[in-house]
Amino acid sequence: MAAYWKHDSAIVDDGARIGDNTKVWHFSHVCAGARIGPDGSLGQGVYVGNDVTIGRNVKIQNNVSVYDAVTLEDDVFCGPSMVFTNVYNPRSAVSRKSEYRRTLVRRGATLGANCTVVCGATIGEYAFVGAGAVVKGDVKPYALMVGVPARQIGWMSRHGEKLALPVQGHGRATCPQSGDLYELNGQALRLVQPEPQA
């Protein structure tokens, strides 16, 4: 017996693996090959393809389609109506299923409402993509991205607070909510205290 919960209107195809305590809400569809971790939530109208892996405690809000070739690591947040793609140059008359470009969203990243992630990108750990942004390439860990096309305007803590640091340079900043200390070295940010968990 499944240890996850689904609404009566949701469809979970035979073969899909869904972890304990995950909730699948109204009118969602999970395909047979999908692998979804525990403690997550698929909002109303979410679609999850066959070649999709979703980690622990992932929150996918209403009207998001997670297409084939997308991987979401633990603690990822996908805002309402955000968009993934898997073909770079789609044409209705040309089959390109063999040309899918893989998208990887690393642990703790946030993808804001109505943003678009063009296929082939890696979104770094704890990155924060603002509402409506269009991501066309890789995003650094902890980077705050906004605009069309998306550009980096700062850094975010694991707690989701903007850090008082320039986009590039050197310095240290403390998250105002968690007290965690971060260090910027050139164009890379790292957590100094507490030590990152393995």
NORZIVEN-V144229 format. One record per pair of residues at least 12 apart in sequence whose ideal C-beta (glycine too) atoms are under 10 Angstrom apart, sorted by the first residue. I is the first residue (numbers start at 1). GAP is how many residues later the second one is. D is the distance in whole Angstrom. If there is no record, write none. Layout:
BEGIN
<<I GAP D> <I GAP D>>
END
This chain:
BEGIN
<<2 14 10> <2 15 10> <2 16 7> <2 18 9> <2 20 10> <2 22 10> <3 15 8> <3 16 8> <3 17 4> <3 18 7> <3 19 9> <3 35 8> <4 12 10> <4 13 10> <4 14 4> <4 15 7> <4 16 7> <4 17 7> <4 18 4> <4 19 7> <4 20 7> <4 26 10> <4 32 8> <4 34 8> <4 35 10> <4 36 9> <4 38 10> <5 13 9> <5 15 10> <5 16 8> <5 17 8> <5 18 5> <5 19 7> <5 20 9> <5 36 10> <6 12 8> <6 16 9> <6 17 7> <6 18 4> <6 19 8> <6 20 10> <6 22 8> <6 24 8> <6 36 9> <7 16 8> <7 17 7> <7 18 5> <7 19 5> <7 20 8> <7 21 8> <7 35 10> <7 37 8> <8 18 9> <9 15 10> <9 16 9> <9 17 5> <9 18 5> <9 19 8> <9 35 9> <10 13 9> <10 14 5> <10 15 7> <10 16 7> <10 17 7> <10 18 5> <10 19 7> <10 20 8> <10 32 8> <10 34 9> <10 35 10> <10 36 9> <11 13 9> <11 16 9> <11 17 7> <11 18 5> <11 19 7> <11 20 9> <11 36 10> <12 12 6> <12 16 8> <12 17 8> <12 18 5> <12 19 9> <12 20 9> <12 22 9> <12 24 10> <12 30 10> <12 36 9> <13 16 8> <13 17 7> <13 18 5> <13 19 4> <13 20 8> <13 21 8> <13 35 10> <13 37 9> <14 18 6> <15 15 10> <15 16 8> <15 17 4> <15 18 7> <15 19 9> <15 35 9> <16 13 10> <16 14 5> <16 15 7> <16 16 6> <16 17 7> <16 18 5> <16 19 8> <16 20 7> <16 32 8> <16 34 9> <16 36 10> <17 13 9> <17 15 10> <17 16 9> <17 17 7> <17 18 5> <17 19 7> <17 20 9> <17 36 10> <18 12 7> <18 16 8> <18 17 8> <18 18 5> <18 19 8> <18 20 8> <18 22 8> <18 24 9> <18 30 9> <18 36 9> <19 16 9> <19 17 6> <19 18 4> <19 19 3> <19 20 7> <19 21 7> <19 35 9> <19 36 9> <19 37 7> <19 38 10> <19 39 10> <20 17 9> <20 18 4> <20 19 7> <20 36 10> <21 16 10> <21 17 5> <21 18 5> <21 19 8> <21 20 10> <21 35 10> <21 36 9> <22 14 6> <22 15 7> <22 16 6> <22 17 6> <22 18 4> <22 19 7> <22 20 7> <22 32 9> <22 34 9> <22 35 9> <22 36 9> <23 16 9> <23 17 8> <23 18 5> <23 19 7> <23 20 9> <23 36 10> <24 12 9> <24 16 9> <24 17 8> <24 18 5> <24 19 9> <24 20 10> <24 22 8> <24 24 9> <24 36 10> <25 16 7> <25 17 6> <25 18 5> <25 19 5> <25 20 8> <25 21 7> <25 35 10> <25 36 10> <25 37 8> <26 16 10> <26 17 8> <26 18 4> <26 19 7> <26 20 10> <26 36 9> <27 16 10> <27 17 6> <27 18 5> <27 19 9> <27 20 10> <27 35 10> <27 36 10> <28 14 5> <28 15 7> <28 16 7> <28 17 6> <28 18 4> <28 19 7> <28 20 8> <28 32 9> <28 34 9> <28 35 10> <28 36 10> <29 13 9> <29 16 9> <29 17 8> <29 18 5> <29 19 7> <29 20 9> <29 36 9> <30 12 7> <30 16 8> <30 17 8> <30 18 5> <30 19 9> <30 20 10> <30 22 9> <30 24 10> <30 36 9> <31 16 8> <31 17 6> <31 18 5> <31 19 4> <31 20 9> <31 21 8> <31 35 10> <31 37 9> <32 17 10> <32 18 6> <33 15 9> <33 16 8> <33 17 3> <33 18 6> <33 19 8> <33 20 10> <33 35 8> <34 13 10> <34 14 5> <34 15 7> <34 16 6> <34 17 8> <34 18 5> <34 19 8> <34 20 7> <34 32 8> <34 34 10> <35 13 9> <35 15 10> <35 16 10> <35 17 7> <35 18 5> <35 19 7> <35 20 9> <35 36 9> <36 12 7> <36 16 8> <36 17 8> <36 18 4> <36 19 8> <36 20 9> <36 22 8> <36 24 9> <36 30 10> <36 36 9> <37 16 9> <37 17 6> <37 18 5> <37 19 4> <37 20 7> <37 21 7> <37 35 9> <37 36 9> <37 37 7> <38 17 9> <38 18 5> <38 19 8> <38 20 10> <38 36 10> <39 16 10> <39 17 6> <39 18 5> <39 19 8> <39 20 10> <39 35 9> <39 36 10> <40 14 7> <40 15 8> <40 16 7> <40 17 6> <40 18 4> <40 19 7> <40 20 7> <40 32 9> <40 34 9> <40 35 10> <40 36 9> <41 16 9> <41 17 8> <41 18 5> <41 19 7> <41 20 8> <42 12 9> <42 16 9> <42 17 9> <42 18 5> <42 19 9> <42 20 9> <42 22 8> <42 24 9> <42 36 10> <43 16 8> <43 17 6> <43 18 5> <43 19 4> <43 20 8> <43 21 7> <43 35 9> <43 36 10> <43 37 7> <44 17 9> <44 18 5> <44 19 7> <44 20 10> <44 36 10> <45 16 10> <45 17 6> <45 18 5> <45 19 8> <45 20 9> <45 35 10> <45 36 9> <46 14 5> <46 15 8> <46 16 7> <46 17 7> <46 18 5> <46 19 7> <46 20 7> <46 32 9> <47 13 10> <47 16 9> <47 17 8> <47 18 4> <47 19 7> <47 20 8> <48 12 8> <48 16 9> <48 17 8> <48 18 5> <48 19 9> <48 20 10> <48 22 9> <48 24 10> <49 16 8> <49 17 6> <49 18 5> <49 19 4> <49 20 8> <49 21 7> <49 35 9> <49 37 8> <49 51 10> <50 17 10> <50 18 6> <50 19 10> <51 16 9> <51 17 4> <51 18 6> <51 19 8> <51 20 9> <51 35 9> <51 49 8> <51 51 9> <52 14 5> <52 15 7> <52 16 7> <52 17 8> <52 18 5> <52 19 7> <52 20 8> <52 32 9> <53 13 10> <53 17 8> <53 18 5> <53 19 7> <53 20 9> <53 51 10> <54 12 7> <54 16 9> <54 17 8> <54 18 5> <54 19 9> <54 20 9> <54 22 8> <54 24 10> <54 51 10> <55 16 8> <55 17 6> <55 18 5> <55 19 4> <55 20 7> <55 21 7> <55 50 9> <55 51 10> <55 52 7> <56 17 9> <56 18 4> <56 19 7> <56 20 10> <56 51 10> <57 17 6> <57 18 5> <57 19 9> <57 20 9> <57 50 10> <57 51 10> <58 14 5> <58 15 8> <58 16 7> <58 17 7> <58 18 5> <58 19 8> <58 20 8> <58 47 9> <58 49 10> <59 13 10> <59 16 9> <59 17 8> <59 18 5> <59 19 7> <59 20 9> <59 51 10> <60 12 8> <60 16 8> <60 17 8> <60 18 4> <60 19 9> <60 20 9> <60 22 9> <60 51 9> <61 16 8> <61 17 6> <61 18 5> <61 19 4> <61 20 8> <61 21 8> <61 50 10> <61 52 7> <62 17 9> <62 18 5> <62 19 7> <62 51 10> <63 17 6> <63 18 5> <63 19 9> <63 20 10> <63 50 10> <63 51 10> <64 14 5> <64 15 8> <64 16 7> <64 17 7> <64 18 6> <64 19 8> <64 20 8> <64 47 9> <64 49 10> <65 16 10> <65 17 9> <65 18 7> <65 19 7> <65 20 10> <65 21 10> <66 12 8> <66 16 10> <66 18 6> <66 20 10> <66 37 9> <66 39 10> <67 16 9> <67 17 5> <67 18 7> <67 19 5> <67 20 9> <67 33 8> <67 36 9> <67 52 8> <68 16 10> <68 18 6> <68 19 10> <68 29 8> <68 32 6> <68 34 9> <69 15 9> <69 16 10> <69 17 5> <69 18 9> <69 28 10> <69 30 10> <69 31 4> <69 32 7> <69 33 5> <69 34 6> <69 35 10> <69 50 7> <69 51 9> <70 14 5> <70 15 9> <70 16 7> <70 30 9> <70 32 8> <70 33 5> <70 34 8> <70 35 8> <70 47 8> <70 49 8> <71 31 7> <71 32 7> <71 33 5> <71 34 7> <71 35 9> <71 51 10> <72 12 9> <72 31 9> <72 32 8> <72 33 5> <72 34 9> <72 35 9> <72 37 8> <72 39 9> <72 51 9> <73 31 8> <73 32 6> <73 33 5> <73 34 4> <73 35 8> <73 36 8> <73 50 9> <73 52 8> <74 32 9> <74 33 5> <74 34 7> <75 31 10> <75 32 6> <75 33 5> <75 34 8> <75 35 9> <75 50 9> <75 51 9> <75 83 9> <76 29 5> <76 30 8> <76 31 7> <76 32 7> <76 33 5> <76 34 8> <76 35 7> <76 47 8> <76 49 10> <77 28 10> <77 31 8> <77 32 7> <77 33 5> <77 34 7> <77 35 9> <77 51 9> <77 83 9> <78 27 8> <78 31 9> <78 32 8> <78 33 5> <78 34 9> <78 35 9> <78 37 9> <78 39 9> <78 51 10> <79 31 7> <79 32 6> <79 33 5> <79 34 4> <79 35 7> <79 36 7> <79 50 9> <79 51 10> <79 52 7> <79 53 10> <80 32 9> <80 33 5> <80 34 7> <80 51 9> <81 32 6> <81 33 5> <81 34 9> <81 50 10> <82 28 10> <82 29 5> <82 30 7> <82 31 6> <82 32 6> <82 33 5> <82 34 7> <82 35 7> <82 47 8> <82 49 9> <82 50 9> <82 51 9> <83 28 9> <83 31 8> <83 32 7> <83 33 4> <83 34 7> <83 35 9> <83 51 9> <84 19 6> <84 21 9> <84 27 9> <84 31 10> <84 32 8> <84 33 5> <84 34 9> <84 35 7> <84 37 10> <85 15 10> <85 16 8> <85 18 8> <85 31 7> <85 32 7> <85 33 6> <85 34 5> <85 35 9> <85 36 10> <86 13 9> <86 14 5> <86 15 7> <86 16 8> <86 17 7> <86 32 10> <86 33 5> <86 34 9> <87 12 6> <87 13 6> <87 14 7> <87 32 7> <88 12 9> <88 13 6> <88 30 7> <88 31 6> <88 32 7> <90 29 10> <99 20 10> <100 19 7> <100 20 9> <101 17 9> <101 18 4> <101 19 4> <101 20 9> <102 17 8> <102 18 7> <102 19 9> <102 20 9> <103 14 6> <103 15 8> <103 16 5> <103 17 7> <103 18 6> <103 19 8> <103 20 8> <103 32 9> <104 16 10> <104 17 8> <104 18 5> <104 19 7> <104 20 10> <104 34 9> <105 12 8> <105 16 9> <105 17 8> <105 18 5> <105 19 9> <105 20 10> <105 22 8> <105 24 9> <105 34 9> <106 16 7> <106 17 6> <106 18 5> <106 19 4> <106 20 8> <106 21 7> <106 33 9> <106 35 7> <107 17 9> <107 18 5> <107 19 7> <107 34 9> <107 51 10> <108 16 9> <108 17 6> <108 18 4> <108 19 8> <108 20 10> <108 33 9> <108 34 9> <108 48 10> <108 50 6> <108 51 10> <108 52 9> <109 13 10> <109 14 5> <109 15 7> <109 16 7> <109 17 6> <109 18 5> <109 19 7> <109 20 7> <109 30 8> <109 32 9> <109 33 10> <109 34 10> <109 47 10> <110 13 9> <110 16 8> <110 17 7> <110 18 5> <110 19 7> <110 20 9> <110 34 10> <110 46 8> <110 50 7> <111 12 7> <111 16 9> <111 17 9> <111 18 5> <111 19 9> <111 20 10> <111 22 9> <111 24 8> <111 28 10> <111 34 10> <112 16 8> <112 17 6> <112 18 5> <112 19 4> <112 20 7> <112 21 7> <112 33 9> <112 34 9> <113 17 9> <113 18 5> <113 19 7> <114 16 10> <114 17 6> <114 18 5> <114 19 9> <114 20 10> <115 14 5> <115 15 7> <115 16 6> <115 17 6> <115 18 5> <115 19 7> <115 20 7> <115 30 9> <115 31 9> <115 33 10> <115 35 8> <116 13 9> <116 16 9> <116 17 8> <116 18 5> <116 19 7> <116 20 9> <116 32 9> <116 33 10> <116 34 9> <117 12 7> <117 16 9> <117 17 8> <117 18 5> <117 19 9> <117 22 9> <117 33 9> <118 16 7> <118 17 6> <118 18 5> <118 19 8> <118 31 9> <118 32 10> <119 17 10> <120 16 9> <120 17 8> <120 18 9> <121 14 6> <121 15 7> <121 16 6> <121 17 6> <121 18 7> <121 29 10> <122 15 9> <122 16 5> <122 17 7> <122 18 10> <123 12 7> <123 15 8> <123 16 5> <123 17 9> <123 18 9> <123 20 9> <123 22 9> <124 14 7> <124 15 5> <124 16 5> <124 17 4> <124 18 7> <124 19 6> <124 64 10> <124 65 10> <125 14 10> <125 15 9> <125 16 4> <125 17 7> <125 33 9> <125 66 10> <125 71 9> <126 15 6> <126 16 5> <126 17 9> <126 29 9> <126 30 7> <126 31 8> <126 32 5> <126 33 9> <126 34 8> <126 63 9> <126 65 9> <127 12 5> <127 13 7> <127 14 6> <127 15 6> <127 16 5> <127 17 8> <127 18 7> <127 25 9> <127 28 9> <127 29 7> <128 14 8> <128 15 7> <128 16 5> <128 17 7> <128 18 9> <128 26 9> <128 27 9> <128 28 4> <128 29 9> <128 32 7> <128 33 10> <128 34 8> <129 14 9> <129 15 8> <129 16 5> <129 17 8> <129 21 7> <130 14 7> <130 15 6> <130 16 4> <130 17 8> <130 20 8> <130 23 9> <131 15 8> <132 14 8> <132 15 8> <132 16 7> <132 18 10> <133 12 6> <133 13 5> <133 14 6> <133 15 7> <133 16 8> <133 17 4> <133 18 9> <134 13 8> <134 14 5> <134 15 5> <134 16 6> <135 13 10> <135 14 8> <135 15 5> <136 12 9> <136 13 5> <136 14 7> <137 12 8> <137 13 9> <139 13 8> <140 12 7> <140 15 9> <140 27 10> <140 47 7> <140 48 7> <140 49 7> <141 14 9> <141 15 10> <141 47 8> <141 48 7> <141 49 8> <141 50 9> <142 12 9> <142 13 5> <142 14 6> <142 15 7> <142 16 8> <142 21 8> <142 23 10> <142 40 7> <142 42 9> <142 46 9> <142 47 4> <142 48 8> <142 49 8> <143 12 7> <143 13 8> <143 24 8> <143 44 9> <143 45 10> <143 46 8> <144 12 5> <144 18 6> <144 19 9> <144 23 9> <151 16 9> <152 15 5> <152 16 9> <152 35 9> <153 14 7> <154 12 8> <154 13 6> <154 35 10> <155 12 8> <155 18 8> <155 27 7> <155 29 7> <155 34 5> <156 19 9> <156 26 10> <156 33 9> <157 16 8> <157 17 9> <157 18 4> <157 19 8> <157 20 7> <157 21 6> <157 22 10> <157 23 6> <157 24 10> <157 25 7> <157 32 9> <157 34 8> <158 17 7> <158 19 10> <158 20 7> <158 22 6> <158 24 9> <158 33 7> <158 36 10> <158 38 9> <159 16 5> <159 17 9> <159 18 5> <159 19 4> <159 20 9> <159 21 7> <160 15 9> <160 17 8> <160 18 9> <161 12 10> <161 13 10> <161 14 5> <161 15 6> <161 16 5> <161 17 8> <161 19 9> <162 13 9> <162 14 9> <163 12 7> <163 13 9> <163 17 10> <163 19 6> <163 21 8> <163 26 8> <164 12 9> <165 17 7> <165 18 9> <165 19 5> <165 24 7> <166 18 7> <167 17 9> <167 20 8> <168 16 8> <168 17 10> <168 18 6> <168 19 5> <168 20 9> <168 21 10> <169 15 6> <169 16 9> <169 17 8> <169 18 9> <170 13 8> <170 14 6> <170 15 6> <170 16 7> <171 12 8> <171 13 5> <171 14 9> <171 18 10> <172 12 7> <172 13 10> <172 20 7> <172 21 10> <173 16 9> <173 19 10> <174 18 10> <174 19 9> <175 16 9> <178 16 9> <179 14 8> <179 15 9> <180 12 8> <180 13 6> <180 14 6> <180 16 10> <181 12 4> <181 13 8>>
END
